[in-house]
Amino acid sequence: MATAAAVTGVVATTPGSDVELAALVVEGSSTNPTGEGIQDFYRGKFLQDDIVTVNFFTGPFGVYQALADNRGEDNVALSSGWGAANISLLLTYMDVVGSNDPALTDTLYVLDNNVARPNGGFGTRYPVFAVIGVNPIPTPTSPGAAVIDVGYEYDINGNTPAYVWNGVAMANSLAAYLDRRLNQSEVDLPVDADGNLEGTAVDGRPLDAQNCTNSNPCRVQTESGIARVEVVGETTYISYESEDLPLTRPLRNLGEPGVRLANAIDPALRAVVDYGYPSNDPFADPGEYVPARVIPRPRETVKFVNDFTDGVREGLSTLDDDSTNESTTAVNRRARSEVRDSLNFTPRASSERTTSAGSARPIADAVKLGLDRLRNSVTGGEDGDDDSSPGGDAGGD
């Protein structure tokens, strides 16, 4: 598995490399064993004249045989879901034995919705599924070849919750999978046909291995939405953020009343969903192995309380707002972006928090007062500057 991650980094993070890719090796997945249609992923970016389809049930051995048959070429191996985890096993082999077989090393590996993604894949998150054959070994970040690992926020395959008791997060993850499981052909991937990153981050940084690091990821606007890009070893992680919650998306199909209700619910409900992930961030450290957990860390609980109270306030403000749905949605997206960009776990004073200006409704005001009291009881006061508070690093990483 370790090998799979490394393959992505070599090709995807070498600026200016001019590689002639020859064969596209496509492996099927558990729900699509023949691999039909996978060659068209990412708007056909990796299509070649020579397409070799490998049946899912042949596993990593079938992929290796297809690559060996095209040895001497610069190939692409592409698969999704459980199939990506099979390729990940091949990469693990490369990593463990230090293979220099050109059939393996001269290949760009593209793993879509990888169930063996170190932080989020359901195979690695829940190793118990190994009993039915799911690869439980985290994909290595430097296997000896270039790897592109493409993930989607909340999707149960590659971005499943860590805290299994969070039923809301689990339901949202399943909804995300069902909502977008057949849409990969429409995804706009910020790499060229050779696997090199291309484009500019929203903050102006060029997309490359030096700028888009694990400690300072790049966020890039694509036609498919915002993607978070970070390079770890030889692996380039490209993770697409979810514009709204998949769990409330059916409400948005009901017209204006449903949209307004979803806008009111989403901010607080997102805090509940994100509480199911490490550091309250579904895309935190994708290359770091994080199995399922039981008890959230103190700072995660403090951040949840802060985000939840802010979310309720934001949701109530959308009900007070007489502006158009488009304007309300834009405000929600901007607020979410600000939350996602912040890594501050320190509780903030009430005066620093978003309030619903101009609301005179007694019920709304009573709810807000109750939330303030809840937040203060958890954080130990409004100052939040004491290192001994639950918002510190107690509990470690």
C-alpha positions as CSV (number, residue, x, y, z in Angstrom):
1,M,0.0,0.0,0.0
2,A,2.8,2.3,0.8
3,T,4.0,2.0,-2.8
4,A,0.7,3.3,-4.2
5,A,1.1,6.7,-2.6
6,A,4.7,7.2,-3.8
7,V,3.9,6.6,-7.4
8,T,1.6,9.7,-7.5
9,G,4.2,12.0,-6.2
10,V,7.0,11.3,-8.7
11,V,5.1,12.1,-11.8
12,A,2.6,14.5,-10.4
13,T,5.1,16.7,-8.6
14,T,7.9,17.0,-11.2
15,P,7.4,20.4,-12.7
16,G,8.0,20.6,-16.4
17,S,8.6,16.9,-17.0
18,D,7.7,15.8,-20.5
19,V,6.5,12.2,-20.4
20,E,5.0,10.3,-23.3
21,L,2.4,8.1,-21.6
22,A,1.8,5.0,-23.7
23,A,-0.7,2.6,-22.2
24,L,-3.7,3.2,-19.9
25,V,-4.2,0.2,-17.6
26,V,-7.7,0.3,-16.0
27,E,-8.7,-2.0,-13.1
28,G,-12.3,-2.5,-12.3
29,S,-13.9,-2.0,-8.8
30,S,-16.1,-4.1,-6.6
31,T,-19.3,-2.4,-8.0
32,N,-17.8,-2.3,-11.6
33,P,-15.6,-5.4,-11.9
34,T,-15.0,-5.0,-15.7
35,G,-13.9,-1.4,-15.3
36,E,-16.2,-0.1,-18.0
37,G,-16.2,3.7,-18.2
38,I,-13.3,4.2,-15.8
39,Q,-11.0,5.2,-18.7
40,D,-13.3,8.3,-19.1
41,F,-12.6,9.6,-15.6
42,Y,-11.5,13.2,-15.3
43,R,-13.0,14.1,-18.7
44,G,-10.8,11.5,-20.4
45,K,-7.5,13.2,-19.3
46,F,-5.5,10.0,-19.3
47,L,-7.0,8.3,-22.4
48,Q,-4.5,6.6,-24.6
49,D,-4.7,4.7,-27.9
50,D,-3.8,1.5,-26.0
51,I,-6.3,0.8,-23.2
52,V,-5.9,-2.4,-21.2
53,T,-8.8,-3.4,-18.9
54,V,-8.1,-5.6,-15.9
55,N,-10.9,-7.4,-14.1
56,F,-11.3,-6.5,-10.5
57,F,-11.2,-10.1,-9.3
58,T,-7.6,-10.5,-10.6
59,G,-6.5,-8.1,-8.0
60,P,-2.9,-6.6,-7.9
61,F,-1.6,-9.6,-9.9
62,G,-3.7,-8.7,-12.9
63,V,-2.5,-5.1,-12.8
64,Y,1.1,-6.2,-12.6
65,Q,0.7,-8.5,-15.6
66,A,-0.8,-5.7,-17.6
67,L,2.0,-3.4,-16.8
68,A,4.6,-6.1,-17.4
69,D,3.1,-6.7,-20.8
70,N,3.7,-3.0,-21.6
71,R,7.2,-2.8,-20.0
72,G,9.4,-0.1,-21.5
73,E,6.5,2.3,-21.8
74,D,5.5,5.2,-19.6
75,N,2.1,3.9,-18.5
76,V,-0.9,5.0,-16.4
77,A,-2.7,2.7,-13.9
78,L,-6.1,4.0,-13.0
79,S,-8.8,2.6,-10.7
80,S,-11.4,3.6,-8.1
81,G,-12.7,2.6,-4.7
82,W,-11.8,-1.0,-3.8
83,G,-10.0,-1.4,-7.1
84,A,-7.7,1.5,-6.1
85,A,-7.0,-0.4,-2.9
86,N,-5.9,-3.4,-5.0
87,I,-3.4,-1.2,-6.9
88,S,-2.4,0.1,-3.5
89,L,-1.3,-3.4,-2.5
90,L,0.9,-3.5,-5.6
91,L,2.4,-0.2,-4.4
92,T,3.0,-1.6,-1.0
93,Y,4.9,-4.5,-2.5
94,M,7.1,-2.0,-4.4
95,D,7.7,-0.1,-1.2
96,V,8.5,-3.1,0.9
97,V,10.9,-4.8,-1.5
98,G,12.3,-1.6,-3.0
99,S,11.5,-2.8,-6.5
100,N,13.2,-1.1,-9.4
101,D,11.2,-3.1,-12.0
102,P,10.5,-0.5,-14.8
103,A,7.1,-2.0,-15.3
104,L,6.2,-0.6,-11.9
105,T,8.4,2.4,-11.5
106,D,7.7,3.9,-14.9
107,T,4.0,4.1,-14.2
108,L,1.8,7.0,-13.0
109,Y,-0.7,5.6,-10.5
110,V,-4.1,7.4,-10.2
111,L,-6.2,6.3,-7.3
112,D,-9.7,7.6,-7.3
113,N,-11.8,7.5,-4.0
114,N,-9.2,5.1,-2.6
115,V,-10.5,2.9,0.2
116,A,-6.9,2.5,1.4
117,R,-6.3,6.3,1.8
118,P,-4.3,6.5,5.1
119,N,-6.7,9.1,6.7
120,G,-10.2,8.4,5.5
121,G,-10.3,5.2,3.5
122,F,-12.9,2.8,4.9
123,G,-10.6,-0.2,4.5
124,T,-7.8,1.5,6.6
125,R,-10.2,3.3,8.9
126,Y,-12.0,0.0,9.7
127,P,-9.5,-2.9,9.4
128,V,-12.2,-5.3,10.4
129,F,-13.4,-5.3,6.7
130,A,-10.2,-7.2,5.9
131,V,-12.2,-10.4,6.6
132,I,-14.1,-9.8,3.4
133,G,-10.9,-8.9,1.4
134,V,-10.7,-5.1,1.8
135,N,-7.1,-3.9,1.8
136,P,-6.5,-2.6,5.4
137,I,-2.9,-1.4,4.7
138,P,-2.5,2.4,4.3
139,T,-1.2,3.4,0.9
140,P,2.4,4.5,1.3
141,T,3.3,8.0,0.5
142,S,6.7,7.2,-1.2
143,P,6.5,3.8,-2.9
144,G,9.0,4.5,-5.7
145,A,6.7,5.9,-8.3
146,A,4.3,8.8,-8.8
147,V,0.8,8.6,-7.3
148,I,-2.2,10.9,-7.6
149,D,-4.8,10.2,-4.9
150,V,-8.1,11.9,-5.6
151,G,-10.7,12.1,-2.8
152,Y,-14.1,13.6,-2.2
153,E,-15.2,15.2,1.0
154,Y,-17.5,12.9,3.2
155,D,-17.6,10.1,0.6
156,I,-17.7,6.8,2.5
157,N,-15.1,5.1,0.3
158,G,-12.2,7.5,0.8
159,N,-13.3,9.9,3.4
160,T,-15.3,8.0,6.0
161,P,-15.6,9.3,9.6
162,A,-13.2,8.2,12.3
163,Y,-15.6,8.3,15.3
164,V,-18.0,5.5,14.6
165,W,-20.5,6.5,17.2
166,N,-21.3,9.7,15.2
167,G,-24.3,8.4,13.4
168,V,-25.0,11.7,11.7
169,A,-21.5,11.8,10.1
170,M,-21.9,8.1,9.0
171,A,-25.3,8.8,7.4
172,N,-23.9,11.9,5.7
173,S,-20.9,9.9,4.4
174,L,-23.2,7.3,2.8
175,A,-25.3,10.0,1.3
176,A,-22.2,11.5,-0.2
177,Y,-21.3,8.2,-1.8
178,L,-24.8,7.7,-3.3
179,D,-24.9,11.2,-4.6
180,R,-21.7,11.3,-6.6
181,R,-20.6,7.7,-7.2
182,L,-21.0,7.9,-11.0
183,N,-19.8,11.4,-11.6
184,Q,-16.0,11.0,-11.9
185,S,-16.1,11.5,-15.6
186,E,-17.1,15.1,-15.0
187,V,-14.3,15.9,-12.5
188,D,-11.9,18.7,-13.6
189,L,-8.5,17.5,-12.3
190,P,-5.8,20.2,-11.8
191,V,-3.1,18.1,-13.5
192,D,-2.0,17.7,-17.1
193,A,-2.1,14.5,-19.1
194,D,1.4,13.6,-17.8
195,G,0.3,13.9,-14.2
196,N,2.0,17.2,-13.5
197,L,0.1,19.7,-11.3
198,E,-1.0,22.8,-13.2
199,G,-2.8,26.0,-12.2
200,T,-2.7,28.5,-9.4
201,A,-4.1,28.4,-5.9
202,V,-6.8,30.8,-4.8
203,D,-4.1,32.7,-2.8
204,G,-1.9,33.0,-5.9
205,R,0.6,30.3,-5.2
206,P,1.6,28.1,-8.2
207,L,0.5,24.5,-7.8
208,D,3.7,22.4,-7.2
209,A,5.4,20.3,-4.6
210,Q,7.3,23.2,-3.0
211,N,4.2,25.3,-2.5
212,C,1.5,22.8,-1.7
213,T,2.8,21.0,1.4
214,N,1.2,19.0,4.1
215,S,1.6,21.8,6.6
216,N,0.3,24.5,4.1
217,P,-2.1,22.9,1.5
218,C,-3.1,24.8,-1.6
219,R,-6.8,25.4,-2.4
220,V,-7.6,25.7,-6.1
221,Q,-10.8,26.7,-7.9
222,T,-11.7,24.1,-10.5
223,E,-14.8,23.7,-12.7
224,S,-15.8,20.9,-10.2
225,G,-15.4,23.2,-7.2
226,I,-12.7,23.9,-4.7
227,A,-10.0,21.2,-4.4
228,R,-7.4,21.0,-1.7
229,V,-3.9,20.0,-3.0
230,E,-1.0,18.8,-0.9
231,V,2.1,16.8,-1.7
232,V,3.4,14.2,0.8
233,G,6.5,12.3,-0.3
234,E,5.8,11.0,-3.9
235,T,2.0,11.3,-3.5
236,T,-0.1,14.2,-4.6
237,Y,-3.4,14.4,-2.7
238,I,-6.2,16.2,-4.5
239,S,-9.3,16.4,-2.3
240,Y,-12.6,18.1,-3.5
241,E,-14.5,20.0,-0.9
242,S,-18.3,19.5,-0.6
243,E,-20.2,22.8,-1.2
244,D,-23.0,21.7,1.0
245,L,-24.0,18.7,3.1
246,P,-25.0,15.7,1.1
247,L,-27.4,14.8,4.0
248,T,-29.6,17.9,3.4
249,R,-29.2,18.0,-0.4
250,P,-32.6,16.4,-1.0
251,L,-34.2,19.4,0.7
252,R,-32.7,21.6,-2.0
253,N,-34.6,19.7,-4.6
254,L,-37.9,20.9,-3.1
255,G,-37.6,24.5,-4.3
256,E,-37.1,27.7,-2.4
257,P,-38.6,26.5,1.0
258,G,-36.3,23.5,0.9
259,V,-33.3,25.6,0.1
260,R,-34.0,28.1,2.9
261,L,-34.5,25.2,5.3
262,A,-31.2,23.5,4.2
263,N,-29.4,26.8,4.5
264,A,-30.7,27.2,8.1
265,I,-29.7,23.6,9.1
266,D,-26.4,23.1,7.3
267,P,-24.0,25.3,9.4
268,A,-24.8,23.6,12.7
269,L,-25.3,20.2,11.2
270,R,-21.9,20.5,9.5
271,A,-20.3,21.0,12.9
272,V,-21.9,17.8,14.0
273,V,-20.7,15.9,10.9
274,D,-17.1,17.3,11.1
275,Y,-17.0,16.3,14.8
276,G,-16.8,12.7,13.4
277,Y,-13.4,13.4,11.8
278,P,-9.9,13.9,13.3
279,S,-9.3,17.6,14.1
280,N,-12.9,18.3,13.0
281,D,-11.6,18.3,9.4
282,P,-12.4,15.6,6.9
283,F,-9.3,16.3,4.9
284,A,-6.8,16.7,7.7
285,D,-3.4,15.1,6.9
286,P,-4.6,12.7,4.2
287,G,-1.2,10.9,4.2
288,E,-1.2,10.2,8.0
289,Y,-2.7,6.9,9.0
290,V,-5.7,7.4,11.4
291,P,-7.8,4.3,12.2
292,A,-11.2,4.5,13.9
293,R,-11.4,6.2,17.2
294,V,-13.8,6.1,20.2
295,I,-13.3,9.2,22.3
296,P,-12.8,12.7,20.7
297,R,-9.8,14.7,22.0
298,P,-10.7,17.6,24.3
299,R,-9.7,20.3,21.7
300,E,-12.0,18.6,19.1
301,T,-14.9,18.8,21.5
302,V,-14.2,22.5,22.2
303,K,-14.0,23.2,18.5
304,F,-17.2,21.3,18.0
305,V,-19.0,23.4,20.6
306,N,-17.7,26.6,19.1
307,D,-18.6,25.6,15.6
308,F,-22.0,24.3,16.6
309,T,-23.0,27.5,18.4
310,D,-21.7,29.6,15.6
311,G,-23.6,27.4,13.1
312,V,-26.9,27.8,15.0
313,R,-26.5,31.5,15.0
314,E,-25.6,31.5,11.3
315,G,-28.6,29.3,10.5
316,L,-31.0,31.6,12.5
317,S,-29.6,34.6,10.7
318,T,-30.6,33.1,7.3
319,L,-34.2,32.8,8.5
320,D,-34.1,36.5,9.5
321,D,-32.5,37.5,6.2
322,D,-34.9,38.7,3.5
323,S,-32.2,38.6,0.8
324,T,-32.3,36.1,-2.1
325,N,-31.4,32.5,-1.8
326,E,-28.3,33.0,-3.9
327,S,-27.0,35.7,-1.6
328,T,-27.7,33.6,1.5
329,T,-25.9,30.6,-0.1
330,A,-22.9,32.8,-0.9
331,V,-22.7,34.0,2.7
332,N,-22.8,30.4,3.9
333,R,-20.1,29.3,1.5
334,R,-17.9,32.2,2.5
335,A,-18.4,31.6,6.2
336,R,-17.6,27.9,5.7
337,S,-14.4,28.7,3.8
338,E,-13.2,30.9,6.7
339,V,-13.9,28.1,9.2
340,R,-12.0,25.6,7.0
341,D,-9.0,27.8,6.6
342,S,-8.7,28.4,10.4
343,L,-6.7,26.0,12.5
344,N,-7.4,27.9,15.7
345,F,-8.8,25.7,18.5
346,T,-8.9,28.5,21.1
347,P,-12.4,29.3,22.4
348,R,-13.4,32.8,21.4
349,A,-15.3,35.4,23.4
350,S,-18.9,36.0,22.6
351,S,-18.1,39.5,21.3
352,E,-15.8,37.9,18.6
353,R,-18.5,35.5,17.3
354,T,-21.0,35.9,14.5
355,T,-24.3,37.3,15.7
356,S,-27.6,37.7,14.0
357,A,-27.9,41.4,13.7
358,G,-31.4,42.9,14.0
359,S,-33.2,39.8,15.2
360,A,-35.8,40.6,17.8
361,R,-37.5,37.2,17.9
362,P,-37.7,36.0,21.5
363,I,-37.2,32.3,20.6
364,A,-34.1,33.0,18.5
365,D,-32.6,35.2,21.3
366,A,-33.4,32.5,23.9
367,V,-31.7,29.9,21.8
368,K,-28.6,32.1,21.3
369,L,-28.4,32.8,25.1
370,G,-28.6,29.1,25.8
371,L,-25.9,28.3,23.3
372,D,-23.6,31.0,24.9
373,R,-24.1,29.3,28.3
374,L,-23.4,25.9,26.8
375,R,-20.2,27.1,25.2
376,N,-18.9,28.8,28.3
377,S,-19.6,25.7,30.4
378,V,-17.5,23.6,28.1
379,T,-14.7,26.1,27.5
380,G,-14.5,27.3,31.1
381,G,-15.2,30.9,30.3
382,E,-15.1,33.3,27.4
383,D,-11.4,34.2,27.5
384,G,-10.1,30.9,26.3
385,D,-6.4,31.9,26.8
386,D,-5.6,29.5,29.6
387,D,-3.4,26.7,28.4
388,S,-5.0,24.4,30.9
389,S,-8.4,24.8,29.2
390,P,-9.9,22.0,27.1
391,G,-8.9,23.9,24.0
392,G,-5.2,23.2,24.6
393,D,-3.2,20.3,23.2
394,A,-4.3,18.0,26.0
395,G,-4.8,14.5,24.6
396,G,-2.1,15.0,22.0
397,D,-2.4,14.1,18.3
